[in-house]
Amino acid sequence: MGDPLPLFDMPLAELRDYLPTRDEPADFDDFWKRTLTEAEAFDLAAEFKPHDAALTSVDVYDTAFAGWRGHRINAWFILPRHVPDPVPCVVTYIGYTGGRGFPHTHLEWPAAGYAVLVMDTRGQGGAHPDRPGATADPDGGDFATAFGMMTRGVLDPEGYYYRRVFADAARAVDVAAAHPRVDATRIAVQGESQGGGIAQAVAALRPEVAAALIDVPFLTHFRRAVEITGSDPYAEIVRFLSAQRGLEEQVFRTLSYFDGVNFAARGTVPALYSVALMDTVCPPSTVFAAYNHRPGPKEITVWPWNAHEGGAGAQREAQLRYLRQLWRPHD
């Protein structure tokens, strides 16, 4: 993460009004409709194998399902015991380079009475001993890679890495909704950084979800990000363009199909965002660009003295309160 830096982006008053012109391809909606149709051609084939995690208040399942092109995507599915069915569910997406890790690190949601489905991110999980991954990326040829996803297939949106990831993530919502112990009308998507960017996209691709919890989202306002921060992962794009001269237009055309600002503009479900004003990994102007374009019900928590860690545990508590308030009429 590095040490926090003094305010390097816009002042907060300007951020709240920041509404940049969106770089959106004309066939954005058609591209994603076709992508999801291709993914849905494969049966979900969800598997839930009981897993002994030495935990006494939850039931843990080592889960797998068919994602993009039928590739097997691993997940943890954790349910609270002694809570009447059906239960709400939070579908969680992981930060960059991390995997699904261990069940005992995902207990906040079951402690609140919710199920949680933690999706492994294909091809990632090779950089954190406490967050190992268990899912290959057959189209990328790698298993549990540490870095380098940002430019994998970046010259063509059809083969770009995040096309596969976003399709997997949309299917993860389908897996949760189909489980007999889950209330399909009370599913939230959640994530920080890369996970926040994925949740932001899925909230547009699966508008039937009940809420989106989007923390310091990555994969958002690409052009602005690479121009003002030298931090990874956005710096991967800069290094690629510094060597592959003359491909700028092609690269940013691909990225426009995956830009969180364009997904946010289609976001109609209630959303709780967070932003950190000293964040040089996901600069605050990139977060506000998405948030300000979002038409649906929304709130944002601002952490003025934090870097990419954002609100951390304090933000999780805010999310727990947000869902409790949102779902209280059903209880």
C-alpha positions in Angstrom: 0.0 0.0 0.0 2.8 2.4 0.9 2.6 5.5 3.1 -0.3 7.8 2.5 0.5 10.9 0.4 -0.8 14.4 0.8 -3.9 15.2 -1.2 -2.8 14.6 -4.9 -6.2 14.6 -6.7 -9.0 17.1 -6.8 -10.4 18.8 -3.7 -13.5 17.1 -2.3 -15.8 19.8 -3.4 -14.6 19.4 -7.0 -14.8 15.6 -6.7 -18.5 15.7 -5.7 -19.2 17.6 -9.0 -16.8 15.7 -11.2 -18.8 14.3 -14.2 -16.4 13.5 -17.1 -17.6 12.6 -20.5 -17.8 8.9 -20.8 -15.8 7.0 -23.3 -18.3 4.4 -24.3 -18.4 2.2 -27.5 -21.6 2.3 -29.5 -22.0 -1.5 -29.1 -21.3 -1.6 -25.3 -24.8 -3.1 -24.5 -24.7 -5.5 -27.4 -21.2 -6.7 -26.4 -22.3 -7.5 -22.9 -25.6 -9.1 -23.9 -23.7 -11.4 -26.3 -21.1 -12.1 -23.6 -23.6 -13.2 -21.1 -25.6 -15.2 -23.6 -22.5 -17.1 -24.5 -21.7 -17.7 -20.8 -25.2 -18.9 -20.1 -25.1 -21.4 -22.9 -23.4 -23.7 -20.3 -25.3 -25.2 -17.5 -24.3 -23.8 -14.1 -23.5 -27.3 -12.8 -23.0 -25.9 -9.3 -21.4 -28.2 -6.8 -21.4 -27.8 -3.0 -19.1 -30.1 -1.2 -19.1 -29.9 2.6 -15.8 -28.6 3.9 -14.5 -29.1 7.4 -13.1 -25.7 8.4 -13.3 -26.5 12.1 -16.0 -23.8 12.5 -19.0 -24.6 14.7 -21.5 -21.8 13.9 -21.5 -22.0 10.1 -21.7 -24.6 7.3 -18.9 -24.3 4.8 -19.0 -25.7 1.2 -16.2 -25.9 -1.2 -18.1 -24.7 -4.3 -17.5 -24.8 -8.0 -19.6 -23.7 -11.0 -19.4 -23.1 -14.7 -18.2 -19.7 -15.6 -17.1 -18.3 -19.0 -17.0 -21.0 -21.6 -18.0 -23.5 -18.9 -14.6 -23.2 -17.1 -14.8 -24.4 -13.5 -14.8 -21.5 -11.1 -14.1 -22.2 -7.4 -15.8 -20.4 -4.5 -16.5 -20.7 -0.8 -20.2 -20.8 0.2 -20.8 -20.3 3.9 -24.1 -20.4 5.6 -25.0 -19.4 9.2 -26.4 -22.2 11.3 -29.5 -21.9 13.4 -30.9 -19.1 11.2 -34.3 -19.7 9.5 -34.3 -20.2 5.7 -34.2 -18.5 3.3 -31.3 -16.2 4.2 -29.9 -13.2 2.3 -26.6 -13.7 0.5 -23.6 -11.5 -0.1 -21.6 -12.4 -3.2 -18.0 -11.3 -2.7 -15.3 -10.6 -5.2 -11.6 -10.5 -4.4 -8.9 -7.8 -4.7 -6.2 -7.9 -7.3 -3.8 -10.8 -7.2 -5.7 -12.5 -4.3 -7.7 -15.7 -4.3 -10.6 -16.9 -2.2 -8.3 -17.7 0.7 -9.6 -19.5 3.7 -13.2 -19.8 5.0 -12.4 -18.4 8.4 -11.5 -15.0 6.8 -15.1 -14.5 5.5 -17.2 -14.8 8.6 -18.6 -11.2 9.0 -21.6 -11.8 6.7 -22.6 -15.2 8.3 -22.2 -13.6 11.7 -24.9 -11.1 10.6 -27.2 -13.9 9.5 -26.4 -13.9 5.8 -24.9 -16.5 3.5 -21.7 -15.5 1.6 -20.4 -16.8 -1.7 -16.8 -15.9 -2.2 -15.8 -16.2 -5.8 -12.2 -17.1 -6.7 -10.8 -14.8 -9.4 -9.6 -17.0 -12.3 -5.9 -17.1 -12.7 -5.1 -15.1 -9.6 -4.1 -15.9 -6.0 -0.4 -16.5 -6.5 0.8 -13.5 -4.5 -0.7 -13.8 -1.1 0.0 -16.8 1.2 -3.1 -16.0 3.3 -5.3 -15.6 0.2 -4.4 -18.4 -2.2 -6.4 -19.0 -5.3 -7.7 -22.3 -6.7 -9.0 -21.5 -10.1 -7.1 -21.6 -13.4 -7.6 -19.2 -16.4 -7.6 -21.7 -19.3 -7.8 -19.0 -21.9 -4.9 -17.2 -20.3 -2.8 -20.3 -19.9 -1.9 -19.5 -16.3 -2.8 -20.7 -12.8 -2.5 -18.6 -9.7 -0.6 -15.8 -11.3 0.7 -12.9 -9.1 0.5 -10.0 -11.5 0.1 -9.0 -15.1 -3.7 -9.3 -15.7 -4.3 -5.7 -16.9 -2.8 -6.2 -20.3 -3.8 -9.9 -20.9 -5.6 -9.8 -24.2 -5.9 -6.0 -24.1 -5.7 -5.5 -27.9 -9.2 -7.0 -28.4 -12.2 -6.8 -26.2 -13.3 -10.3 -27.3 -10.3 -11.9 -25.7 -9.6 -9.4 -22.8 -9.0 -11.0 -19.4 -11.8 -9.1 -17.6 -14.4 -10.3 -20.1 -14.0 -13.7 -18.6 -13.9 -12.4 -15.1 -17.0 -10.3 -15.4 -18.9 -13.2 -17.0 -17.8 -15.5 -14.1 -18.9 -12.9 -11.6 -22.4 -12.6 -13.1 -22.7 -16.4 -13.0 -21.8 -16.4 -9.3 -24.9 -14.4 -8.6 -26.9 -17.0 -10.5 -25.3 -19.7 -8.3 -26.3 -17.9 -5.1 -29.9 -17.2 -6.4 -30.4 -20.8 -7.3 -29.4 -22.2 -3.9 -32.5 -23.5 -2.0 -31.4 -21.8 1.3 -30.9 -18.4 -0.2 -33.5 -15.7 -0.6 -33.0 -14.7 -4.2 -34.7 -11.3 -3.7 -32.0 -10.3 -1.1 -28.6 -10.8 -2.8 -25.9 -8.1 -2.6 -22.6 -7.9 -4.5 -19.6 -6.7 -2.7 -15.9 -6.1 -3.1 -12.9 -3.8 -2.5 -10.5 -2.5 -5.2 -10.6 -5.1 -8.0 -13.5 -6.7 -6.2 -15.3 -3.4 -6.0 -14.8 -2.9 -9.8 -16.2 -6.4 -10.4 -19.2 -5.7 -8.1 -19.8 -2.4 -9.9 -20.0 -4.2 -13.2 -22.1 -7.1 -12.0 -24.7 -4.7 -10.5 -25.3 -3.5 -14.0 -25.1 -6.9 -15.7 -27.4 -8.5 -13.1 -29.8 -5.6 -12.1 -32.0 -8.0 -10.2 -29.5 -8.0 -7.3 -30.7 -6.1 -4.3 -27.6 -4.0 -3.5 -24.0 -3.2 -4.4 -21.3 -2.5 -1.8 -18.5 -1.0 -3.8 -15.2 0.0 -2.0 -12.4 2.0 -3.6 -13.2 0.4 -7.0 -10.5 -0.5 -9.4 -11.1 -0.9 -13.2 -12.8 2.5 -13.4 -12.1 5.6 -15.5 -9.0 4.0 -17.0 -7.7 7.0 -18.9 -7.8 9.3 -15.9 -6.2 6.7 -13.7 -3.2 6.0 -15.9 -2.6 9.7 -16.4 -2.4 10.7 -12.7 -1.0 7.6 -10.8 2.2 5.7 -11.1 0.9 2.9 -8.9 0.2 -0.7 -9.9 -2.0 -2.2 -11.2 -2.8 0.8 -13.5 0.9 1.2 -14.1 0.9 -2.1 -15.9 -1.0 -0.3 -18.7 1.6 2.5 -18.8 4.5 0.0 -19.0 2.8 -1.8 -21.8 2.2 1.3 -23.8 5.7 2.6 -23.2 7.0 -0.5 -24.9 4.2 -1.1 -27.5 4.3 2.3 -29.0 1.4 3.3 -31.3 -1.2 1.0 -29.7 -2.8 3.6 -27.4 -6.0 3.9 -29.3 -6.5 0.2 -29.6 -5.8 -0.4 -25.9 -8.2 2.3 -24.7 -10.9 1.1 -27.1 -10.7 -2.3 -25.5 -10.7 -0.9 -21.9 -13.8 1.2 -22.7 -15.9 -2.0 -22.7 -14.8 -2.7 -19.2 -14.7 0.8 -17.7 -16.6 1.0 -14.4 -17.9 4.5 -15.3 -19.9 2.9 -18.1 -21.3 0.2 -15.9 -22.1 2.7 -13.1 -24.1 4.7 -15.6 -26.3 1.6 -15.9 -26.5 1.1 -12.2 -30.1 1.2 -10.8 -29.8 -0.9 -7.6 -29.1 0.7 -4.3 -25.3 1.2 -3.9 -23.0 2.1 -1.0 -19.6 3.3 -2.3 -16.4 4.2 -0.4 -13.5 6.4 -1.5 -10.2 7.4 0.2 -8.8 10.8 -0.7 -5.2 9.8 -0.4 -5.6 6.7 -2.5 -2.9 6.6 -5.2 -3.9 3.1 -6.3 -7.5 3.9 -7.2 -7.5 7.7 -7.3 -10.6 9.4 -5.8 -11.5 11.2 -9.0 -11.9 7.8 -10.7 -14.3 6.6 -8.0 -16.3 9.8 -8.1 -16.5 9.7 -11.9 -18.4 6.4 -11.5 -20.4 7.4 -8.5 -21.6 10.7 -10.0 -22.7 9.0 -13.2 -24.7 6.4 -11.3 -28.5 7.1 -11.6 -29.8 4.7 -9.0 -30.1 5.2 -5.2 -26.6 5.7 -3.8 -24.5 6.8 -0.9 -20.7 7.3 -0.6 -18.5 7.2 2.5 -15.4 9.4 2.2 -12.2 8.6 4.1 -10.2 11.8 3.9 -7.0 10.6 5.6 -6.7 7.1 4.2 -4.9 5.6 1.2 -6.0 2.4 -0.6 -7.0 0.6 2.6 -10.0 3.0 2.7 -12.3 2.5 5.7 -11.2 -1.1 6.2 -13.1 -2.5 9.3 -15.0 0.8 9.8 -16.3 0.5 6.2 -17.4 -3.1 6.8 -19.4 -2.0 9.8 -21.0 0.7 7.7 -21.9 -2.0 5.1 -23.4 -4.3 7.8 -25.6 -1.4 9.0 -26.5 -0.5 5.4 -27.8 -4.0 4.6 -29.5 -4.3 7.9 -31.5 -1.1 7.1 -32.1 -2.1 3.5 -33.4 -5.6 4.4 -35.1 -4.8 7.7 -38.6 -4.6 6.2 -38.3 -8.3 5.3 -37.2 -9.4 8.8 
